[in-house]
Amino acid sequence: MATLTDVKSEAKSLEANPPQPAPALSNDEILRYSRHLIMPEVGMEGQQKLKAAKVLCIGAGGLGSPLALYLTAAGVGTLGIVDFDVVDYTNLQRQIIHTTADVGRKKLDSAAEKLKAINPFLNLRTFDTKLTSANALELFREFDIVADGTDNFPTRYLVNDACVLTGKPNVYGSIFRFEGQASVFATEGGPCYRCLYPEPPPPGLVPSCAEGGVLGILPGLVGVIQATETIKLILGQGDSLVGRLLLVDALGMKFRELKLRKNPDCPICGTHRTISALIDYDQFCGIRGQEEPVSGGNLSELSVEELKKKLDAKADIFILDVREPHEYQICNLNGYLIPLGDLPKRVAELDSSREIVAHCKMGGRSAKAVAFLKQAGFTKVHNLTGGITAWAERIDPKMPKY
Amino acid sequence: MGRLCVPDPNFQLHLLAYHSILIYMPKIQIPSPLRQYSGKQSSVDVTAKTVAEALAGLVAQHPDLKRHLFADDGKLRAFVNVYVNDEDMRYLQKEATALKDGDTISIVPSIAGGCEPQRSKLPFTTHL
């Protein structure tokens, strides 16, 4: 029989080895999780698995909001969140963990408040940092499962590679406009993100959500799928998305799935691995190569102040707006609208003898338009640095920003 | 109970006639990031016997799609995956994969959204 001292020393050894299974549930927890406990697929054993589980959520944004909320409510014992961002007004349309009063606060602080309010039994660990090649492996080793709610290709590849190298499943979700993708990568024997996409697209070719937009409910739909997969992995129940890519089309309300195979030539999880450590993901995704053209600094850039001066002086300026028609409806500079994609076939509508100032929302698309027009022989063409957003910020504060 | 299914005696003949024509009209699903280059269409019908012919037919109908799907050397870009029904063509006969009537080709590019731009840290990755 165990004496009191024996029990104490046993408790101490448990603390030293935290991943021990079957932590006991208190009566309060039993009541809280009763709808789980009466299901044979979860039961007492499953709920204890959830309590013992440690899940790391990358990002507290669109996907991270529903993920963290549901995992917390479901009784996942330890939840880590990595985020360095601050809540802004454009987040609120979809990042449901944050409220209007949280604008300007750190997302981590805002999220922590909501999660603790939902479930005081949660052991929340917040990491106020950008996930990098220098910290990812150490961080991932402290968790059982990683849920990827990031927003850019370098971090996607970083999360994937760090999951493969540490042997942690990567519960993946990604969204754009009305469409989403979900899968589970990097399980033992299963494919990884690089098996699906060996290389990222060059910067600028695939529009970001800031440019392309995203339906506010879509991260809810996809984030909840990620939460579901995470909980199934913890419980060891059901058929996970390992080896399947789920495609969600919210506009058609269609769910399709594609087969995913482990690529034998995959550089990180294939038979002849060429990647055995984390790399420079910004470089891998070609970010640095793109710095030059978009950051400007060349002679054809025009600031919003310079444009204002020219317009006030009634200079002969032709303003070319290369955004989409629905963006024009939000706000405009009374420019001539030709969406960037239509420019090649509509270039004849422009008069190359006039001074042209091209603009878009932030200056990226119009930089491409200027490059195209210069190639087409236009010489008096400028890019409005910072786009209409800079105009709204520095010239016309009444103009809406989007 | 279930209705009796009477086999069509001419079924084999129909099938033969059908195959001798060899005009297959696979449907190509266009993902939303690329629809701005396909005249906003979510799917495009082409006439083709192989994946290569289907993709060639697609860019012939929508030339703006070409640089998004193919690199300058004419090879399909590495971040664009092509599926025939639910199977990745890389594990079939790649571009030479034969098509049947009713096949659906899906173009599945990588998307990264989570979703918000990392404006402060990576100003040049987003908002183009």
Contacts between the chains, C-beta under 8 A, distances in Angstrom:
chain1	res1	chain2	res2	distance
A	59	B	114	5.5
A	61	B	114	5.5
A	61	B	115	6.8
A	61	B	116	5.0
A	62	B	113	7.6
A	62	B	114	5.7
A	62	B	115	4.6
A	62	B	116	6.6
A	63	B	114	5.1
A	63	B	115	7.3
A	64	B	114	7.4
A	84	B	121	7.6
A	85	B	116	7.4
A	85	B	118	7.5
A	85	B	120	7.5
A	90	B	116	7.7
A	91	B	116	6.3
A	94	B	115	7.6
A	95	B	116	7.6
A	130	B	121	6.0
A	148	B	114	7.9
A	149	B	114	4.9
A	150	B	112	7.5
A	150	B	114	4.8
A	151	B	112	6.3
A	151	B	113	5.8
A	151	B	114	3.6
A	151	B	115	5.3
A	151	B	116	5.3
A	151	B	117	6.8
A	151	B	118	6.5
A	152	B	112	5.3
A	152	B	114	7.9
A	152	B	117	7.9
A	152	B	118	5.9
A	152	B	122	6.6
A	152	B	125	5.4
A	152	B	126	7.1
A	153	B	110	7.3
A	153	B	112	4.8
A	153	B	125	7.8
A	154	B	122	7.6
A	154	B	125	7.5
A	156	B	112	5.7
A	173	B	114	7.8
A	174	B	110	7.9
A	174	B	111	4.9
A	174	B	112	6.2
A	174	B	113	5.9
A	174	B	114	7.0
A	175	B	111	7.0
A	175	B	113	4.6
A	175	B	114	7.2
A	175	B	115	5.3
A	176	B	32	6.4
A	176	B	33	5.9
A	176	B	111	4.2
A	176	B	113	4.9
A	176	B	115	7.5
A	177	B	32	4.7
A	177	B	33	7.5
A	178	B	32	6.0
A	179	B	31	6.4
A	179	B	32	5.2
A	179	B	111	7.3
A	181	B	108	7.9
A	181	B	111	6.5
A	196	B	81	6.9
A	196	B	110	7.8
A	197	B	78	7.7
A	197	B	79	5.5
A	197	B	81	7.0
A	197	B	110	4.5
A	198	B	78	5.6
A	199	B	78	4.0
A	199	B	79	5.6
A	200	B	79	6.0
A	200	B	110	6.6
A	201	B	77	7.3
A	201	B	79	4.2
A	201	B	109	6.9
A	201	B	110	6.2
A	203	B	124	7.2
A	203	B	125	6.2
A	203	B	128	8.0
A	204	B	128	4.9
A	205	B	68	6.6
A	206	B	33	5.7
A	206	B	79	7.8
A	206	B	109	6.3
A	206	B	110	7.0
A	206	B	111	6.7
A	206	B	112	7.2
A	207	B	33	6.1
A	207	B	128	6.6
A	208	B	112	7.5
A	208	B	113	7.0
A	208	B	117	5.6
A	208	B	125	7.3
A	208	B	126	3.9
A	208	B	127	6.2
A	208	B	128	7.1
A	209	B	113	4.2
A	209	B	114	7.9
A	209	B	115	3.8
A	209	B	116	6.6
A	209	B	117	7.1
A	210	B	116	7.1
A	210	B	117	4.1
A	210	B	119	7.9
A	210	B	126	5.2
A	210	B	127	4.5
A	211	B	126	7.1
A	211	B	127	5.6
A	211	B	128	5.7
A	212	B	32	7.9
A	212	B	33	6.7
A	214	B	113	6.1
A	214	B	115	5.0
A	219	B	114	7.4
A	219	B	115	6.2
A	245	B	108	7.4
A	247	B	106	7.8
A	247	B	108	7.1
A	252	B	42	7.6
A	256	B	86	7.6
A	256	B	106	7.7
A	257	B	86	6.4
A	258	B	83	5.2
A	258	B	86	5.1
A	258	B	87	7.7
A	258	B	88	7.0
A	258	B	106	7.0
A	258	B	108	6.8
A	259	B	86	5.3
A	259	B	87	5.6
A	259	B	88	6.5
A	259	B	91	8.0
A	260	B	88	7.5
A	261	B	88	6.6
A	261	B	91	5.6
A	263	B	90	7.8
A	282	B	122	7.4
A	285	B	125	7.9
A	287	B	122	6.6
A	287	B	124	6.5
A	287	B	125	5.8
A	290	B	124	5.4
A	290	B	125	7.8
A	291	B	124	5.0
A	294	B	124	5.0
A	294	B	128	7.2
A	295	B	123	7.4
A	295	B	124	6.2
A	339	B	36	7.9
A	341	B	36	5.1
A	341	B	37	6.5
A	341	B	64	6.5
A	344	B	64	7.8
A	361	B	127	6.7
A	362	B	127	4.3
A	362	B	128	7.6
A	364	B	127	6.0
A	364	B	128	3.3
A	365	B	128	5.7
A	368	B	128	7.6
